[in-house]
Amino acid sequence: MKVLKRFLLLLGIALLIIAAYNYPKLNIISGYASKNLASTHFISKRPFSEIVENDNNVPLIKLAKLENANNNEVTASVFGLMHRKTVCYDGLGCILINDSQHENQKPEKPQRQKQANDLPFPYGNNGAKDSIFSNINYDALNNAIKNAFAYYEVQKTRTVLVVYKGYIIAERYKEGFSKETPILGWSMTKSVLATLYGILEYQNKLSINKDSPFNNDDTRSAITLNHLLRMQSGLEWNEDYTSISDVTKMLFLDADMTKAQAEKEPIAAPTEIWNYSSGTTNFLSGLLRKRFNSHQEYLNFPYAALIDKISMHSMLLETDMVGNFVGSSYGWANTRDWAKFGLLHLNKGHWNGEQLFDPKWIDYITKPTAKSNGTYGAHWWLNAAGKYPDVPRDLYSANGFQGQYVFVIPSKDLVIVRTGLAEAPEFNVNRFLKEIIAAIQ
């Protein structure tokens, strides 16, 4: 009996230690669940039950339960603990809040110019032009797309779109998704944020290589916008999504997400290390805000200068609690609109008679960043070192969590979009791209 009591005592102590260690994580778990439920439901118009069963059905996050939902709010918790509320606003998306005062605020929203036109894809949204190319093996192409959707429980592909010479040559959607369904790009949003800097530089409003976010008397003053865009600032950052880290605290606890990276100390001089950081992108979002005279101008700029300019009317950039665009993670757009973003870059910033950024910007973003092993440029991923061995080395891409991709392949005049809930190794990117390219002779 004494042995049993001692065992139960030790077991109880062990459980208490485990609970104490993991209790703070519940805040992150319920926060993620609440935010993802709200945004996916209200932006993509998908039912809560489907989101719980699929999007939130990942380790730890699946422990969270939907507690309450009304016209613009969602609350989630874990085992009835750590209730987190997300509030949705027109034009701003859904914001995970951490104080009750925020619920009654009426924040400014972007003033958008969604001008309809009669143009087909890509310059408008009036359907897509048909074209038959003699050099395309359409049976092979269709088979490549079919393979991308096969074994859904493993690959989890949701949408695929292939654009060749500006024409849609293949397009497919999983049941429950359509060409109108906004998809969360996660870190593909980083490439959108970077493009805004390319536009401002083209307008002679900043210098990527000369401008620093820090004062001369700051020990970090050698850091330039270029270093930030290349993730080589040398500032400390932990991009670990499996623990309470810099990135999870920023996304699910911080009211102002632009401060997390800005307040870090350097662990190396600029260019000495390459360290992927979502905090860096949100720091850049905050720096972007400072370049405008008013918050309204900041909110309007991405849409007026880029998004609505190229008729990406489905795109929505969500903000944090104090109104900063969460450029690291929270950009939504339907698959065709993500393809337009890729086409803008394939066309080196030229869009329907207008130049949005310097053609040399493409050379800049696709130049491999030191210490990245040829995999990263300036807020874009690269194939310069042959990560995808059977794909042209000039490929560059916007990549997002769980296998969101906008691939740009200049040598093949291709833009390929794939979205889903799985990435490598479950989804074989090299094989997917290889099969599509092989169909175009």
C-alpha positions as CSV (number, residue, x, y, z in Angstrom):
1,M,0.0,0.0,0.0
2,K,2.9,2.4,0.9
3,V,4.5,1.7,-2.5
4,L,1.2,2.4,-4.3
5,K,0.7,5.7,-2.4
6,R,4.3,6.7,-3.1
7,F,3.8,5.9,-6.8
8,L,0.6,7.9,-7.0
9,L,2.3,10.8,-5.2
10,L,5.1,10.8,-7.7
11,L,2.7,10.4,-10.6
12,G,0.7,13.4,-9.3
13,I,3.9,15.5,-9.0
14,A,5.0,14.5,-12.5
15,L,1.6,15.5,-13.9
16,L,1.7,18.8,-12.2
17,I,5.1,19.5,-13.6
18,I,4.0,18.5,-17.1
19,A,0.9,20.7,-16.7
20,A,2.9,23.7,-15.4
21,Y,5.4,23.3,-18.3
22,N,2.7,23.1,-21.0
23,Y,0.1,25.5,-19.6
24,P,1.6,28.6,-21.3
25,K,1.5,26.7,-24.6
26,L,-2.3,26.5,-24.3
27,N,-2.4,30.2,-25.0
28,I,-0.6,29.7,-28.3
29,I,-2.7,26.6,-29.2
30,S,-6.1,28.3,-28.5
31,G,-4.9,31.5,-30.2
32,Y,-3.9,29.7,-33.4
33,A,-7.2,27.8,-33.4
34,S,-9.3,30.8,-32.8
35,K,-7.5,32.9,-35.4
36,N,-7.5,30.2,-38.1
37,L,-11.2,29.3,-37.5
38,A,-12.3,33.0,-37.7
39,S,-10.2,34.0,-40.8
40,T,-10.9,30.8,-42.8
41,H,-14.6,31.0,-42.0
42,F,-15.2,34.7,-42.6
43,I,-12.7,35.2,-45.5
44,S,-13.0,31.9,-47.3
45,K,-16.6,31.3,-46.4
46,R,-16.0,27.7,-45.4
47,P,-17.9,26.0,-42.6
48,F,-16.5,25.7,-39.1
49,S,-16.9,21.9,-39.1
50,E,-14.7,21.5,-42.2
51,I,-12.0,23.8,-40.8
52,V,-11.9,21.9,-37.5
53,E,-11.7,18.6,-39.4
54,N,-9.0,19.6,-41.8
55,D,-7.2,22.9,-41.3
56,N,-7.0,22.7,-37.5
57,N,-6.5,19.0,-37.5
58,V,-2.7,19.1,-36.8
59,P,-0.7,18.2,-33.7
60,L,-1.6,20.2,-30.6
61,I,-3.9,22.6,-32.5
62,K,-6.5,19.8,-32.7
63,L,-6.8,19.9,-28.9
64,A,-8.5,23.3,-29.2
65,K,-12.3,23.5,-29.4
66,L,-14.6,26.0,-30.9
67,E,-16.4,27.6,-28.0
68,N,-18.4,30.3,-29.5
69,A,-19.0,32.0,-32.9
70,N,-21.3,34.9,-33.9
71,N,-21.5,37.4,-36.7
72,N,-17.9,38.6,-36.4
73,E,-16.3,36.8,-33.4
74,V,-14.8,33.4,-32.7
75,T,-13.6,32.0,-29.3
76,A,-11.6,28.8,-28.8
77,S,-10.1,27.1,-25.8
78,V,-8.1,24.0,-24.8
79,F,-9.8,21.7,-22.2
80,G,-11.9,24.7,-21.3
81,L,-8.8,26.8,-20.5
82,M,-7.1,29.7,-22.1
83,H,-10.1,31.2,-24.0
84,R,-8.9,33.3,-26.9
85,K,-11.2,35.5,-29.0
86,T,-10.7,36.7,-32.6
87,V,-12.7,39.6,-33.9
88,C,-13.3,40.2,-37.6
89,Y,-13.5,43.6,-39.3
90,D,-14.5,44.6,-42.8
91,G,-11.4,45.3,-44.9
92,L,-8.9,44.2,-42.2
93,G,-9.7,40.5,-41.8
94,C,-9.7,38.8,-38.4
95,I,-7.6,39.9,-35.5
96,L,-6.7,37.8,-32.5
97,I,-7.2,40.1,-29.5
98,N,-5.7,40.0,-26.0
99,D,-7.8,42.7,-24.3
100,S,-11.5,43.3,-24.1
101,Q,-11.2,47.0,-25.1
102,H,-10.3,46.1,-28.6
103,E,-13.6,44.5,-29.2
104,N,-15.5,47.8,-29.4
105,Q,-13.0,49.7,-31.6
106,K,-13.9,50.7,-35.2
107,P,-10.4,50.8,-36.8
108,E,-9.7,52.5,-40.2
109,K,-9.9,50.2,-43.2
110,P,-8.3,50.4,-46.6
111,Q,-10.0,52.4,-49.3
112,R,-10.0,50.1,-52.2
113,Q,-10.5,50.7,-55.9
114,K,-12.0,47.5,-57.2
115,Q,-12.7,48.7,-60.7
116,A,-14.4,46.0,-62.9
117,N,-13.4,45.7,-66.5
118,D,-14.3,43.4,-69.4
119,L,-10.8,42.0,-69.7
120,P,-10.2,38.3,-69.2
121,F,-7.4,36.8,-67.0
122,P,-4.9,38.0,-66.2
123,Y,-5.7,41.7,-66.6
124,G,-9.2,41.3,-65.4
125,N,-11.7,38.9,-64.0
126,N,-13.9,38.3,-67.0
127,G,-13.1,34.6,-67.5
128,A,-10.0,33.3,-69.3
129,K,-9.1,33.2,-72.9
130,D,-8.9,29.8,-74.6
131,S,-5.8,28.9,-76.5
132,I,-4.3,25.6,-77.8
133,F,-0.6,25.3,-78.0
134,S,0.9,22.8,-80.4
135,N,3.9,22.2,-78.2
136,I,1.8,21.1,-75.2
137,N,1.0,17.4,-74.6
138,Y,-2.3,18.0,-72.9
139,D,-2.8,14.4,-71.9
140,A,0.6,14.5,-70.1
141,L,-0.3,17.9,-68.6
142,N,-3.7,16.7,-67.3
143,N,-2.0,13.5,-65.9
144,A,0.5,15.7,-64.0
145,I,-2.3,17.7,-62.5
146,K,-4.2,14.5,-61.6
147,N,-1.1,13.1,-59.9
148,A,-0.9,16.2,-57.7
149,F,-4.4,15.6,-56.4
150,A,-3.9,11.8,-56.0
151,Y,-3.7,10.3,-52.5
152,Y,-5.3,13.3,-50.9
153,E,-4.8,12.0,-47.3
154,V,-1.0,12.3,-47.9
155,Q,-0.5,15.1,-50.5
156,K,-3.5,17.2,-49.5
157,T,-3.5,19.3,-52.6
158,R,-6.4,21.8,-52.8
159,T,-5.8,23.9,-55.9
160,V,-3.5,23.9,-58.9
161,L,-3.2,26.5,-61.7
162,V,-0.7,26.5,-64.6
163,V,-0.2,29.7,-66.6
164,Y,1.9,29.5,-69.8
165,K,2.6,32.6,-71.9
166,G,-0.1,34.4,-70.0
167,Y,-2.8,31.7,-70.7
168,I,-4.3,29.3,-68.2
169,I,-3.5,25.9,-69.6
170,A,-4.5,23.8,-66.5
171,E,-6.7,24.5,-63.5
172,R,-8.2,22.2,-60.9
173,Y,-9.8,22.5,-57.5
174,K,-10.6,20.1,-54.8
175,E,-14.3,19.7,-53.9
176,G,-15.3,22.6,-51.7
177,F,-12.9,25.0,-53.4
178,S,-13.3,27.1,-56.5
179,K,-11.5,29.8,-58.5
180,E,-13.2,32.3,-56.2
181,T,-12.1,30.8,-52.9
182,P,-9.5,32.9,-51.0
183,I,-6.5,30.8,-49.9
184,L,-4.2,31.8,-46.9
185,G,-0.8,32.2,-48.4
186,W,1.0,32.2,-45.1
187,S,4.6,33.1,-45.9
188,M,3.9,33.8,-49.5
189,T,2.7,37.1,-48.0
190,K,6.4,37.9,-47.3
191,S,7.0,38.2,-51.1
192,V,4.0,40.5,-51.4
193,L,5.4,42.8,-48.7
194,A,8.8,42.8,-50.3
195,T,7.3,43.9,-53.6
196,L,6.0,47.0,-51.9
197,Y,9.6,48.0,-51.2
198,G,10.4,47.4,-54.9
199,I,7.6,49.7,-55.9
200,L,8.7,52.5,-53.5
201,E,12.3,52.2,-54.7
202,Y,11.1,52.6,-58.3
203,Q,9.3,55.7,-57.2
204,N,12.6,57.0,-55.7
205,K,11.1,57.1,-52.2
206,L,13.8,54.9,-50.6
207,S,17.1,53.2,-51.1
208,I,17.2,49.5,-50.4
209,N,21.0,49.5,-50.0
210,K,21.5,52.8,-48.2
211,D,18.5,53.2,-45.8
212,S,18.8,51.9,-42.3
213,P,15.9,51.5,-39.8
214,F,18.3,52.4,-36.9
215,N,19.8,55.8,-35.9
216,N,23.5,56.4,-36.3
217,D,24.1,56.2,-32.5
218,D,22.5,52.7,-32.5
219,T,25.0,49.8,-32.5
220,R,22.7,48.2,-35.2
221,S,22.9,51.2,-37.6
222,A,24.9,49.2,-40.2
223,I,21.8,47.1,-40.9
224,T,20.1,48.3,-44.1
225,L,16.8,47.4,-45.7
226,N,18.7,45.1,-48.0
227,H,19.9,43.1,-45.0
228,L,16.4,42.8,-43.7
229,L,14.9,41.7,-47.1
230,R,17.7,39.1,-47.4
231,M,17.2,37.8,-43.8
232,Q,20.8,38.6,-43.0
233,S,20.5,41.4,-40.5
234,G,22.3,39.4,-37.8
235,L,19.5,40.2,-35.3
236,E,18.6,37.4,-32.9
237,W,15.4,35.4,-33.8
238,N,14.0,32.0,-33.2
239,E,11.6,30.8,-35.9
240,D,10.4,27.6,-34.1
241,Y,6.7,26.8,-34.4
242,T,6.8,23.8,-32.1
243,S,7.5,25.8,-28.9
244,I,6.9,29.1,-27.2
245,S,9.4,31.0,-29.4
246,D,9.9,34.4,-30.9
247,V,7.6,33.7,-33.8
248,T,4.7,32.0,-31.9
249,K,4.7,34.8,-29.3
250,M,4.7,37.4,-32.0
251,L,1.8,35.9,-34.0
252,F,-0.4,34.8,-31.1
253,L,0.4,37.1,-28.2
254,D,1.7,40.4,-29.4
255,A,-0.6,43.4,-30.1
256,D,2.1,45.1,-32.2
257,M,3.9,42.5,-34.3
258,T,6.4,44.9,-35.7
259,K,8.3,45.3,-32.5
260,A,9.4,41.7,-31.8
261,Q,12.4,41.8,-34.3
262,A,13.0,45.5,-33.9
263,E,13.8,45.1,-30.2
264,K,16.3,42.2,-30.7
265,E,20.0,42.5,-30.3
266,P,22.5,41.4,-32.9
267,I,24.2,38.0,-32.6
268,A,26.3,38.6,-35.7
269,A,27.2,41.5,-38.0
270,P,25.1,42.0,-41.2
271,T,25.8,39.3,-43.9
272,E,27.6,37.0,-41.4
273,I,24.6,34.7,-41.0
274,W,21.4,34.0,-42.8
275,N,18.5,33.4,-40.4
276,Y,14.9,33.1,-41.7
277,S,12.7,35.4,-39.6
278,S,9.0,36.2,-39.8
279,G,9.7,38.9,-37.3
280,T,11.9,40.6,-39.9
281,T,9.1,40.9,-42.4
282,N,6.7,42.4,-39.8
283,F,9.5,44.8,-38.8
284,L,9.6,45.8,-42.5
285,S,5.8,46.2,-42.4
286,G,6.2,48.6,-39.4
287,L,9.0,50.5,-41.3
288,L,6.7,50.8,-44.3
289,R,4.0,52.4,-42.1
290,K,6.5,55.1,-41.0
291,R,6.9,56.2,-44.6
292,F,3.4,57.6,-44.8
293,N,1.9,60.7,-43.2
294,S,-1.2,58.9,-42.0
295,H,-2.3,55.5,-41.1
296,Q,-5.0,55.7,-43.8
297,E,-2.3,56.2,-46.5
298,Y,-0.4,53.2,-45.2
299,L,-3.5,51.0,-45.3
300,N,-4.3,52.2,-48.9
301,F,-0.8,51.8,-50.3
302,P,-0.5,48.0,-50.9
303,Y,-3.9,48.0,-52.6
304,A,-3.5,51.1,-54.7
305,A,0.1,50.5,-55.7
306,L,0.0,46.7,-56.3
307,I,-3.0,44.5,-55.3
308,D,-5.9,46.3,-57.0
309,K,-3.6,47.7,-59.6
310,I,-3.2,44.2,-61.0
311,S,-6.9,43.3,-60.3
312,M,-6.1,40.9,-57.4
313,H,-9.4,42.0,-56.0
314,S,-9.8,38.9,-53.8
315,M,-6.6,39.6,-51.9
316,L,-6.9,40.7,-48.3
317,L,-3.9,41.6,-46.0
318,E,-4.9,41.1,-42.4
319,T,-3.6,43.4,-39.7
320,D,-2.5,43.1,-36.0
321,M,-4.3,44.8,-33.1
322,V,-2.7,48.2,-33.7
323,G,-3.2,48.2,-37.5
324,N,0.0,46.9,-38.9
325,F,-0.2,44.5,-41.9
326,V,1.0,41.1,-40.8
327,G,3.3,40.8,-43.8
328,S,4.9,37.6,-42.5
329,S,1.8,35.4,-42.7
330,Y,-1.7,36.8,-43.3
331,G,-2.3,37.4,-46.9
332,W,-5.4,35.8,-48.6
333,A,-6.2,35.6,-52.3
334,N,-7.8,33.1,-54.7
335,T,-5.7,30.9,-56.8
336,R,-6.0,33.0,-60.0
337,D,-5.0,36.1,-58.1
338,W,-2.0,34.4,-56.6
339,A,-1.1,33.6,-60.2
340,K,-1.4,37.2,-61.2
341,F,1.2,38.1,-58.6
342,G,3.5,35.5,-60.1
343,L,2.9,36.9,-63.6
344,L,3.7,40.4,-62.6
345,H,7.1,39.1,-61.6
346,L,7.5,37.0,-64.7
347,N,6.8,40.1,-66.7
348,K,9.4,42.0,-64.6
349,G,7.0,44.5,-63.1
350,H,5.2,45.4,-66.4
351,W,1.4,45.1,-66.2
352,N,-1.0,46.0,-69.0
353,G,1.1,49.0,-70.2
354,E,2.4,50.2,-66.9
355,Q,5.7,49.5,-65.1
356,L,5.1,49.0,-61.4
357,F,8.7,48.3,-60.3
358,D,12.1,48.4,-62.0
359,P,12.8,45.3,-64.2
360,K,16.1,45.0,-62.4
361,W,14.2,44.3,-59.2
362,I,13.8,40.7,-60.4
363,D,17.6,40.5,-60.6
364,Y,17.8,41.8,-57.1
365,I,15.3,39.4,-55.5
366,T,16.7,36.4,-57.4
367,K,20.3,37.0,-56.5
368,P,21.3,34.3,-53.9
369,T,21.8,35.6,-50.5
370,A,25.1,34.7,-48.8
371,K,24.9,31.8,-46.3
372,S,21.5,30.6,-47.7
373,N,23.1,27.9,-49.8
374,G,21.5,29.3,-52.9
375,T,18.0,28.8,-51.6
376,Y,17.0,32.4,-50.8
377,G,17.1,35.7,-52.5
378,A,15.3,38.8,-51.1
379,H,12.0,37.5,-49.6
380,W,11.8,34.9,-52.4
381,W,13.0,31.3,-52.5
382,L,15.4,30.1,-55.2
383,N,16.3,27.0,-57.1
384,A,19.8,28.4,-57.8
385,A,21.5,25.5,-56.1
386,G,19.2,22.8,-57.6
387,K,17.0,22.1,-54.6
388,Y,14.6,20.8,-57.2
389,P,17.1,18.9,-59.4
390,D,14.8,18.3,-62.4
391,V,13.6,21.9,-62.6
392,P,15.3,24.9,-64.2
393,R,17.7,26.7,-61.9
394,D,16.1,30.1,-62.7
395,L,12.9,29.1,-60.8
396,Y,12.1,31.3,-57.9
397,S,9.0,31.1,-55.7
398,A,6.9,32.5,-53.0
399,N,6.5,29.7,-50.4
400,G,4.1,29.3,-47.5
401,F,3.4,27.0,-44.6
402,Q,1.8,23.6,-45.5
403,G,2.7,23.8,-49.2
404,Q,1.5,27.1,-50.6
405,Y,3.5,28.0,-53.6
406,V,3.7,30.5,-56.5
407,F,6.4,29.2,-58.8
408,V,7.9,31.5,-61.5
409,I,10.0,29.9,-64.2
410,P,11.2,32.5,-66.6
411,S,13.0,30.1,-69.0
412,K,9.7,28.2,-69.5
413,D,7.4,31.3,-69.5
414,L,5.5,29.5,-66.7
415,V,3.7,30.5,-63.5
416,I,2.4,27.6,-61.4
417,V,0.3,27.9,-58.2
418,R,-0.2,25.0,-55.8
419,T,-2.1,25.3,-52.5
420,G,-2.8,22.6,-49.9
421,L,-2.2,21.3,-46.4
422,A,1.1,19.4,-47.0
423,E,4.6,20.1,-48.1
424,A,7.7,18.0,-48.6
425,P,8.2,15.1,-48.1
426,E,4.4,14.4,-48.3
427,F,4.1,16.5,-51.4
428,N,6.9,16.0,-53.9
429,V,7.5,19.5,-55.4
430,N,10.3,18.3,-57.8
431,R,8.1,15.6,-59.3
432,F,5.1,17.9,-59.6
433,L,7.1,20.6,-61.4
434,K,9.0,18.1,-63.5
435,E,5.9,16.5,-64.9
436,I,4.3,19.8,-65.8
437,I,7.4,21.0,-67.5
438,A,7.8,17.7,-69.4
439,A,4.3,18.2,-70.9
440,I,5.4,21.5,-72.5
441,Q,7.9,20.6,-75.3
